[in-house]
Structure formats: C-alpha cells, structure tokens
C-alpha cells in the first residue's frame, strides 16, 4: 500500500490506474506456482495484450525510440514502486483465495486483516510524526475516515465472498475494469498529457482482462 501511494503521488493517474491491469498476469503466475491452477494458452496470449498495453502507456509523442517505454520503466523508481505494489497485490490475491477457501470465513479474515492494517499504519505514523500528529489527523478528518473505511470494508467483503466461490484468475480481472473510468476522469481532472494513447492502452488491457475471464 505504501509503494502504491508513492507511485500515485509522483506518477500520472492515467499511468498508475491502467498499469494495475497487469496484476492478472502475475496472478496467473502465482496461482500456477502456489494453487496449481494451470493457465491455458489463450490466457497466456491475453497476458501479451496486457504487456502491450503497459508498453503503450509509456510511449511519449516527442520520443520515437522503440525501446523508450522500456527504458522509462527501468529508470523510474516510482515505476518500480508501482510494479512492487502490483506484485504484492497479486501474491495477496492468491493467498486470500487459499485462506477464504480452506481456512477461514471471509468475514473473519476481513476482521483480522483490517485490524492488522489499521494498527500497522497507526504505529508507522506515530513512529514517524509523533502521537500528537496522529491525534490531530484523526480529529481533522474523522468523518471522511469513517466513510472511507465503511466503503473499503464493504468492498472487501463482497470481493472476498466472490473470491471464495470463483477462481482467483476471474475475480481480479473484473475488479480491474474500473481503471478505464479512473483513466478517463483522472486524465481530464488533472489535465494530464497524451490521454488518448493512455485510454487506448487501458482499453487494450481491459480487453485482455475480459479475454482471460472468457477463457
């Protein structure tokens, strides 16, 4: 989550949102390794669409080098943060599938997961900024924290219930289809550059996502 927050802060939203669509590629890999869910040739082909979309996201109109998007990804430390977050979320999805299917009920898992996340961030914030800063931040935006927390918990509950009854390689792709709306709205709101190319890249990646569902 910290890596994702840093990436979102420093990269354009029209890059970070579509890039999260490559999560299913890592999920297919980790599901094969840990859950023995074998991907089909069609699903592997769909991964190529996701990679092509990621390539298009890094194309700059004023630069015409074939390898420029690859160089951009290698050089940008914030892109490294984003890829690290994507890999972590893919691993989390695979282990969540195992937990809610074989070990615990979704509601039990949600309870302990959010308790751990909450305590973790409170202690991190306390360690870095001090207790008075924590109290000040809570008092300043308590209403929004509560509203955000309610929606986050509801989203997690419905997601995990779906995950416990459906293959992990199908649930995540459907969840990621919202990135197109984020790209459209965020690109206009923040007046980001090269939006048409990024929207096209996002559509290609979502197409790959839905083809994974169809196979």
MIVEX-250689 format. One record per residue (C-alpha): residue number from 0; residue in three letters; x, y, z. Coordinates in pm, 1 decimal, decimal comma. Example, Ala and Ser with C-alpha at 12.3 -4.5 7.8 and 13.67 -1.06 7.14 Angstrom:
<nodes>
NODE   num   residuo          u          v          w
NODE     0       ALA     1230,0     -450,0      780,0
NODE     1       SER     1367,0     -106,0      714,0
</nodes>
This chain:
<nodes>
NODE   num   residuo          u          v          w
NODE     0       UNK        0,0        0,0        0,0
NODE     1       UNK      285,5      238,6       79,3
NODE     2       UNK      452,2      163,8     -254,7
NODE     3       UNK      124,4      223,2     -437,7
NODE     4       UNK       67,2      551,2     -252,6
NODE     5       UNK      414,3      675,5     -350,5
NODE     6       UNK      360,5      577,6     -712,6
NODE     7       UNK       20,0      750,6     -726,0
NODE     8       UNK      169,0     1064,7     -571,7
NODE     9       UNK      452,3     1101,1     -825,1
NODE    10       UNK      318,9      935,9    -1143,3
NODE    11       UNK       23,1     1040,4    -1356,3
NODE    12       UNK     -308,7      875,3    -1262,7
NODE    13       UNK     -351,7      787,5    -1631,1
NODE    14       UNK      -41,0      569,1    -1594,4
NODE    15       UNK      -88,2      419,3    -1248,1
NODE    16       UNK     -453,7      317,0    -1292,1
NODE    17       UNK     -412,4      126,2    -1621,4
NODE    18       UNK      -82,2      -28,4    -1508,1
NODE    19       UNK     -263,8     -209,9    -1228,1
NODE    20       UNK     -436,7     -408,9    -1502,4
NODE    21       UNK     -124,9     -622,9    -1540,4
NODE    22       UNK     -199,9     -772,6    -1198,2
NODE    23       UNK     -376,7    -1075,4    -1359,3
NODE    24       UNK      -52,4    -1167,1    -1536,6
NODE    25       UNK      123,0    -1206,0    -1202,3
NODE    26       UNK     -183,5    -1374,9    -1053,3
NODE    27       UNK     -174,5    -1638,9    -1327,3
NODE    28       UNK      192,2    -1699,3    -1249,4
NODE    29       UNK      147,1    -1719,2     -871,7
NODE    30       UNK     -175,8    -1920,9     -898,8
NODE    31       UNK       16,1    -2174,0    -1108,2
NODE    32       UNK      301,6    -2187,1     -854,6
NODE    33       UNK      101,8    -2194,0     -530,1
NODE    34       UNK     -251,8    -2310,2     -618,9
NODE    35       UNK     -168,3    -2539,7     -913,0
NODE    36       UNK     -419,3    -2352,9    -1134,0
NODE    37       UNK     -278,1    -2411,8    -1482,5
NODE    38       UNK     -325,5    -2121,2    -1727,3
NODE    39       UNK     -448,2    -2201,1    -2077,7
NODE    40       UNK     -269,8    -2095,5    -2395,5
NODE    41       UNK     -546,3    -1840,0    -2451,5
NODE    42       UNK     -481,9    -1687,0    -2108,7
NODE    43       UNK     -110,4    -1667,5    -2182,4
NODE    44       UNK     -198,8    -1490,8    -2507,9
NODE    45       UNK     -411,2    -1245,0    -2311,1
NODE    46       UNK     -108,3    -1162,4    -2097,6
NODE    47       UNK       59,1    -1041,0    -2417,1
NODE    48       UNK     -224,4     -789,0    -2457,3
NODE    49       UNK     -166,6     -665,3    -2102,9
NODE    50       UNK      205,0     -624,1    -2171,5
NODE    51       UNK      130,1     -441,8    -2498,9
NODE    52       UNK      -98,5     -204,2    -2310,8
NODE    53       UNK      170,2     -138,2    -2049,2
NODE    54       UNK      414,3      -62,3    -2332,9
NODE    55       UNK      174,2      189,0    -2490,2
NODE    56       UNK      129,8      367,6    -2156,8
NODE    57       UNK      496,1      469,8    -2155,6
NODE    58       UNK      510,3      594,0    -2516,8
NODE    59       UNK      587,0      966,7    -2540,4
NODE    60       UNK      482,5     1154,0    -2859,3
NODE    61       UNK      809,7     1352,0    -2873,7
NODE    62       UNK     1026,1     1039,3    -2843,2
NODE    63       UNK     1029,7      784,1    -3121,4
NODE    64       UNK     1268,4      518,6    -2989,7
NODE    65       UNK     1127,2      164,3    -2989,7
NODE    66       UNK     1287,4       93,1    -2653,9
NODE    67       UNK     1194,2      425,8    -2493,0
NODE    68       UNK      896,3      284,0    -2295,1
NODE    69       UNK     1115,0        2,1    -2161,5
NODE    70       UNK     1391,1      247,5    -2064,1
NODE    71       UNK     1133,6      468,1    -1887,4
NODE    72       UNK     1012,8      172,6    -1680,8
NODE    73       UNK     1367,0       68,7    -1587,5
NODE    74       UNK     1482,1      418,4    -1488,4
NODE    75       UNK     1178,8      538,4    -1293,3
NODE    76       UNK     1198,4      443,5     -926,2
NODE    77       UNK      830,2      526,5     -889,0
NODE    78       UNK      750,7      277,5    -1163,3
NODE    79       UNK      950,0       27,3     -955,8
NODE    80       UNK      728,6      113,0     -657,3
NODE    81       UNK      420,3       57,6     -872,2
NODE    82       UNK      542,8     -278,8    -1003,9
NODE    83       UNK      635,3     -382,8     -648,8
NODE    84       UNK      283,8     -297,1     -531,3
NODE    85       UNK      129,2     -487,2     -824,5
NODE    86       UNK      333,2     -799,8     -746,7
NODE    87       UNK      243,6     -772,1     -377,0
NODE    88       UNK     -128,7     -739,8     -456,1
NODE    89       UNK     -108,0    -1040,4     -689,4
NODE    90       UNK       52,9    -1250,5     -415,3
NODE    91       UNK     -207,2    -1126,6     -166,4
NODE    92       UNK     -490,5    -1228,2     -401,2
NODE    93       UNK     -351,3    -1581,1     -433,4
NODE    94       UNK     -308,1    -1625,6      -58,5
NODE    95       UNK     -650,4    -1472,7       10,0
NODE    96       UNK     -800,1    -1731,0     -223,7
NODE    97       UNK     -633,5    -2006,6      -19,5
NODE    98       UNK     -734,7    -1858,0      317,3
NODE    99       UNK    -1102,5    -1790,0      245,1
NODE   100       UNK    -1148,1    -2120,7       61,8
NODE   101       UNK     -972,5    -2357,0      302,5
NODE   102       UNK     -901,2    -2190,8      636,7
NODE   103       UNK    -1132,7    -1907,9      749,0
NODE   104       UNK    -1463,9    -1743,4      669,3
NODE   105       UNK    -1443,2    -1421,0      462,8
NODE   106       UNK    -1580,5    -1204,2      747,1
NODE   107       UNK    -1327,5    -1344,9      995,3
NODE   108       UNK    -1043,6    -1281,1      754,1
NODE   109       UNK    -1166,1     -925,3      686,8
NODE   110       UNK    -1184,3     -850,8     1061,1
NODE   111       UNK     -827,1     -955,0     1137,9
NODE   112       UNK     -689,3     -812,3      810,8
NODE   113       UNK     -824,4     -462,3      873,0
NODE   114       UNK     -727,0     -470,6     1241,7
NODE   115       UNK     -370,5     -550,5     1135,9
NODE   116       UNK     -367,0     -283,5      863,0
NODE   117       UNK     -508,2      -18,6     1098,5
NODE   118       UNK     -262,0      -90,1     1378,7
NODE   119       UNK       26,5     -108,9     1134,6
NODE   120       UNK      -40,9      234,2      985,9
NODE   121       UNK     -112,8      396,5     1323,0
NODE   122       UNK      221,0      273,9     1461,2
NODE   123       UNK      407,6      378,0     1145,6
NODE   124       UNK      253,7      725,2     1157,7
NODE   125       UNK      318,1      750,7     1532,1
NODE   126       UNK      681,9      646,3     1487,6
NODE   127       UNK      743,6      897,9     1209,5
NODE   128       UNK      539,0     1201,1     1315,7
NODE   129       UNK      454,4     1153,1     1683,0
NODE   130       UNK      135,0     1086,2     1879,3
NODE   131       UNK       12,7     1446,6     1867,6
NODE   132       UNK       21,2     1441,1     1486,4
NODE   133       UNK     -183,5     1119,0     1483,2
NODE   134       UNK     -447,8     1274,2     1710,1
NODE   135       UNK     -456,1     1591,0     1500,9
NODE   136       UNK     -503,8     1399,3     1175,1
NODE   137       UNK     -780,9     1183,4     1323,2
NODE   138       UNK     -964,2     1486,3     1458,0
NODE   139       UNK     -925,4     1677,3     1132,0
NODE   140       UNK    -1082,6     1418,8      901,8
NODE   141       UNK    -1262,4     1166,2     1123,8
NODE   142       UNK    -1587,3     1179,8      922,4
NODE   143       UNK    -1408,5     1103,6      595,7
NODE   144       UNK    -1202,1      827,6      754,3
NODE   145       UNK    -1521,3      659,1      877,0
NODE   146       UNK    -1694,9      691,5      538,4
NODE   147       UNK    -1388,9      566,1      352,8
NODE   148       UNK    -1348,9      280,2      598,5
NODE   149       UNK    -1711,2      168,4      558,8
NODE   150       UNK    -1686,6      158,0      178,9
NODE   151       UNK    -1348,2      -16,3      193,1
NODE   152       UNK    -1480,3     -286,5      425,6
NODE   153       UNK    -1795,4     -338,7      214,9
NODE   154       UNK    -1584,3     -365,2     -100,0
NODE   155       UNK    -1351,2     -614,2       68,5
NODE   156       UNK    -1638,5     -829,5      197,3
NODE   157       UNK    -1808,4     -857,9     -142,0
NODE   158       UNK    -1472,4     -919,6     -308,9
NODE   159       UNK    -1373,6    -1199,7      -71,0
NODE   160       UNK    -1715,8    -1365,8      -91,4
NODE   161       UNK    -1676,7    -1371,6     -470,4
NODE   162       UNK    -1318,4    -1493,5     -433,5
NODE   163       UNK    -1423,0    -1786,2     -214,0
NODE   164       UNK    -1663,5    -1915,0     -483,1
NODE   165       UNK    -1480,7    -1822,0     -804,8
NODE   166       UNK    -1131,6    -1889,1     -947,6
NODE   167       UNK     -887,5    -1616,9     -847,4
NODE   168       UNK     -794,5    -1557,1    -1211,8
NODE   169       UNK    -1152,3    -1444,3    -1283,7
NODE   170       UNK    -1233,5    -1223,8     -985,5
NODE   171       UNK     -937,6     -985,1    -1006,7
NODE   172       UNK     -973,2     -905,3    -1379,3
NODE   173       UNK    -1336,2     -799,8    -1334,8
NODE   174       UNK    -1239,2     -581,0    -1041,8
NODE   175       UNK     -974,1     -407,7    -1251,7
NODE   176       UNK    -1216,2     -297,1    -1524,2
NODE   177       UNK    -1284,1       19,6    -1320,6
NODE   178       UNK     -944,3      153,4    -1427,1
NODE   179       UNK    -1090,1      281,8    -1754,9
NODE   180       UNK    -1317,9      521,2    -1565,1
NODE   181       UNK    -1026,5      628,5    -1345,0
NODE   182       UNK     -818,7      699,5    -1655,5
NODE   183       UNK    -1096,9      895,4    -1826,9
NODE   184       UNK    -1195,3     1104,6    -1525,1
NODE   185       UNK     -846,6     1143,6    -1377,1
NODE   186       UNK     -691,1     1244,2    -1709,0
NODE   187       UNK     -938,9     1529,1    -1751,3
NODE   188       UNK     -942,7     1632,8    -1387,8
NODE   189       UNK     -562,3     1662,2    -1360,0
NODE   190       UNK     -511,9     1775,5    -1723,9
NODE   191       UNK     -255,7     1504,3    -1794,1
NODE   192       UNK      -79,6     1459,0    -2128,2
NODE   193       UNK     -122,0     1202,2    -2408,2
NODE   194       UNK     -459,2     1092,2    -2271,6
NODE   195       UNK     -586,9      941,2    -2596,8
NODE   196       UNK     -295,8      697,0    -2615,4
NODE   197       UNK     -336,0      607,1    -2248,0
NODE   198       UNK     -710,1      547,2    -2286,3
NODE   199       UNK     -637,7      322,4    -2585,8
NODE   200       UNK     -377,5      134,9    -2379,8
NODE   201       UNK     -626,2       95,7    -2094,6
NODE   202       UNK     -891,8      -42,7    -2331,8
NODE   203       UNK     -640,1     -293,2    -2472,8
NODE   204       UNK     -551,3     -405,9    -2120,1
NODE   205       UNK     -916,6     -437,1    -2018,1
NODE   206       UNK     -977,0     -640,6    -2334,4
NODE   207       UNK     -700,1     -872,4    -2220,1
NODE   208       UNK     -861,6     -887,7    -1876,9
NODE   209       UNK    -1201,4     -987,9    -2016,5
NODE   210       UNK    -1048,9    -1240,8    -2253,2
NODE   211       UNK     -888,1    -1402,7    -1950,2
NODE   212       UNK    -1236,7    -1422,8    -1796,3
NODE   213       UNK    -1373,3    -1575,7    -2116,6
NODE   214       UNK    -1111,5    -1846,6    -2123,4
</nodes>
